[in-house]
């Protein structure tokens, strides 16, 4: 059984993710190719767009007017 201690301190290198993303784009990885299709872009836009109905529902849920 593995046990992870959360009391350790560590630092995260923010450049790590950016460098890996740049590498994937430069090498034209299959995942990047799949994600740049018009269908994927439309799906992302739909998932990240808040409609007026969704906004009203969120405001009502949290008591905002």
Long-range contacts (C-beta under 8 A, 24 or more apart in sequence): none
